[in-house]
């Protein structure tokens, strides 16, 4: 039975973190440790965490530079063979830890386990409606998935693999989890799949990436461009994958330019278009390839969801 370290890093999550904690402490899996890294919350988050103090191996509350630093602090304290991260807005499905452990036990060389994922929204009656669900196969650690929507918290890490490639990078404050996954992929990480959704994400107005906010997306596009430039020539990727990453860079510049145009910032839109060389024929070709890849990806996700749907009783 491998030991599992569950790291919660949070800032001002008092309204939701109890559900996240409950989803861990009610798991029927003894070989676990729970670690809380609180970024000096001011809304009572620490008080909620302390109500569950007997369940925590460590509780840290202090200012940090962002989620990447908080996550790295948690990893430094962790002693488990397996690492997973639970955000204060989200929760684990019942039996998730046992399924994760079983997947790692089934393959001693496995570096990362990816599971299905569900995205929900809270309704006026306090129930949750599913707005998106992916099977483990649909959420596999393919390059297209990492570039499109990595759902990093539905991925669980062998500690030795995490240590081998290093921790979360401070170069990508918002995209630190995506960049880590690209680094693992370039290093040849071995993956196993758990089909059912083990991780549930809550979408709400304060979500960083699940809700569109121009100021946040400007930072994300900048990070994505820098990430693409880092990995488009990485020897860990085959030439076709390097081309996909290079095309993704062009796509990010195009999205950034459209964002600025939509916000009425014509000068900024032109600047991003020039920076991304969007006026060149090869950029149009790159965007066409990305368009085709996105359509193919959507079809695959749709077909996977249809295949996973239960057959109605006849």
Secondary structure as UniProt FT lines:
FT   STRAND          4..10
FT   TURN            14..16
FT   HELIX           17..25
FT   STRAND          32..38
FT   HELIX           45..51
FT   HELIX           53..55
FT   STRAND          56..61
FT   HELIX           67..77
FT   STRAND          82..85
FT   TURN            88..89
FT   STRAND          91..92
FT   TURN            94..95
FT   HELIX           96..106
FT   TURN            108..109
FT   STRAND          112..122
FT   TURN            124..125
FT   STRAND          128..134
FT   TURN            136..139
FT   HELIX           143..148
FT   HELIX           152..154
FT   STRAND          155..158
FT   HELIX           159..165
FT   TURN            170..171
FT   TURN            173..175
FT   HELIX           176..186
FT   TURN            187..188
FT   STRAND          191..202
FT   TURN            205..206
FT   HELIX           214..231
FT   TURN            232..233
FT   TURN            235..236
FT   HELIX           239..262
FT   TURN            263..264
FT   HELIX           266..275
FT   TURN            276..279
FT   HELIX           281..308
//
